[in-house]
Structures are given as C-alpha cells and as structure tokens.
C-alpha cells in the first residue's frame, strides 16, 4: 500500500522550456556537451559551486556573452506554474493521507527565478504542502544517482515498497524503480500531475 509520494518539480508542477537555454547557448557558440561542461552543470546542480562561480565559469565557455545574458539565458527554462496544480497539491496536503515529499534537481539560480515568477506568497503556499522539500543543490545529491533516493528513504524512514515517485525524466524513474519504488514517468503534454490518484 502506498503511503508516501515523492514528486519531481519541473514539468510536474512548474512548466519548463528545456530547449530555451540550449538555444541561447548555441547562439554563444555551444557545439556539444563535452564532459567538462556537463560536469560543470552537474556540479552546480549539486551545490558544489556558488552562483557567482558558476556564472564566471560559464563565461569562460562563452566569452561572447556577458554575465547578465548568461544568467537570463540560463533561467529561460523557467516558465509558469498553473494555479490548478497549486490548488491540487494544496488539496492533497489538506487530505493528509500521504506523506508528500518534493525531490528536484534544481540549482540556486533556477529556484530564485521560480520564486520571482511565482511570487513569494505562491511559492510559500506550494512549499508548505510538503512534509519535506529537497532541492539537489541543498543536499549535494542529484537524480538519477541511487544515493539521492536512498537518502530520502533513510532520512524519512520510508519503505520503498510503500513509496511512489513521479518524474518526467525516464532515466530518473528507472533509477528509482531499481530501489523498489513504484514510479510514474509522466509524459509531459499528454499527462498531468492532477491525474496522480489514478496511478496510485
């Protein structure tokens, strides 16, 4: 029986344009994601670099762009947060039937942009729906590495067999399933988080 639900954030609650930053970076000369560049992005997502250091290192990759352009381009991924999804998770929290946990690969600049777009009051409404609210840059772990799922299970004394996880990235749900967590790879544009009860 499912007692606990772990939610991703981007493209589950808040809409994203995942291609937007790539389009901007290609304007600045990005050819491909070489290992050192990917490692930079992952390190920032895990909170191993502060935002100023990250932006400075990005400028090393893209000397034709200034820091403001890089920050704006980086944050172009963040779109709107539909009110019906906010009301939905508020209702789930009010019902108090499941432990609700957020687990997101999110960096400091993106969460700042989320709060700016949503407004602090709406963001606070969202955050208080969850029993735990984990952002990768705050816990120094990222999906799909197994240790992030094990961390959530251990920190909250959860049994994998009683836990449900939803994420829009197949790689992430395949990883969680390896630990025995029932998982839903939500198809963006075809499915919506408000349908979750039909999946439980």
N, C-alpha and C positions, 0 to 999 in steps of 0.2 A: 504494500500500500504506500502510495506517495504521500509524504509528509512535508517535504521541503522542495522548494523550487529555486533554482539558480537562473538568473536572467542575464543575458548579454544586454548591452545598452544601444550601441549604434546599429541602425537599421532594424532594431527590435522595437525601441521606443522612439528614439530621435531619428529622423531621416538623414541620410548621408548622400553625398555625391562623391563616391570613392575615386572617380576618374578626374575630378577637378584639380587636385594638387598635382597629379601626374601630367595633366595638360599644361599647367603652369611651369612645371619643372622642365618639360620638353622645350618650352619657349626659351628657357635659360640654358639649354644645351644638354639636358639629360639624354643619354643614349640607351643605357640599360642599367639595371640594378646590380652593379658589381658587388661582390661580397662585403667590401669595406663600407660601402654606402648603406647596404642593408643592415650591417652591424650597427652603424650609427643610429638608424631609425629604431632598431630593436633596443639599443642601449637607452635611448631617450624614453621609449615607451616603458622601460623597466625602471625609470627614475634614476639611472646611473649617471645622468648628466643633468645639470640645471638648464633652464630655458635659454639663458644668455649664451652658455657654452654651445648648446645645440645650434642656435641660430648662427653663431660665429663659424662653427664647423660647416654648416650648410653653405655659408657664404664662400668658404674655401672651395666647395664643389661648384658653386655658381657665382663666379666673380662679377658677372654682368648684371646681377640683381642686387639691389640694396636690401638692408635688413627689414625694412618695412614691407617691401614687396615679397620677401621670403616668408615673413610672418603671415601676411594676408593670403598668399598662395597656399601655405601650409594649412591655414584654417578654413580654406574654401570648401573643405569636405563637409563642414557642419551646416546642416540645413534646419528645418523647422521641427518642432515637437508637437504633433497633433493633440489637441485638447482631449479627444475621445480616448486616447491611450493613457493620458494622465488620469482621467476620471476612472478608467478601467482599473489601473493599478491601485488607485485610492480605494476603490470598492473592494478589491481583493484584500487589501490591508485591513479594511474595516471588518470584513468577514472573519479574519483572524483564524483561518482554517489551516493555512500552510505557513511554514517558515519561509520568508521571502528574502532572497539574497541577490544583490547585484554583483556581477563579476565582469569587468570590462577592461579590454586593452585600450587604455586611454592615457594620453600624456598631458602634462600641465597646461600647455598652450591650448589644446583642444577643450579641456574642461573649462578653462577661462572663457573660451568662445561660446561654449554651451550655455554657461550662466549668463553671459552678455545677451545671447539670442533669446533665451527663455525668460530672462528677468529673474532676479534672486528669489522672489516670492514663489514663482512657479517651480524653480529648481528645488527650493526647500520643501515644497509640497511633495515633489517627487521623491526626494531623498528620504524623507521621514516615513515613507511607505515600507521601507526595507528594514529588516532586523539587522542586516549587515550590508555595508556598501563598500565593495572592494574595487579600487582602481589600480591598474597594473603599476603605474609609476609610484604609487604609495606603498605597495607591498613588495616591490622589486621582483615581481614574477610576471610572466605573460603566457597567454594561451598560444599554441596548443600544448605547451610543455606539461607533462604529467604532474610536476610538483605544484602547480598552481591549483589544480583540482584537489590534490591530496591535502594541501594547505587548508582549503575551505572545509573539507570534510573533517579534518582533525581539529581545526580551531573551533568548530561548532558542534563537535561530537555527533556528526551525521553519519548514518549508514548509507553507503552508496545505493543499496537496493531500495531505499526509501526516498531517494533524491531524483529530481527531474531537472534537466538542463536544456535551455533553449538558446540557440545561437544561429546567426545567418551564415556562418562560415563552416562548410562541411568538415574541413580539417579539424576544427575545434570540437565538433560533436563526435567525430570518430575517436578523438583522443579521450574524451570524457567517457565514452562507451567502453573503452579499454579498462576503465576502473570500475565498471559495473553500474554506471549512472545511466538511467534511461534518458535518451536525448532526442530532441527535435531540431532538425536542421530546417529552420523556417525559410521558405522560398520568398524572397523579397519581391513584392509586386503581385504575388499570387496568393500569399497568406498574410495574416496579420496576428499580432500578439493577442488581440482581443478574442481570438478563437482558441486560446490555450486550453480551456476546460474540456474541449472536445478531444484533446490529445492526451489528457491525463488518464 
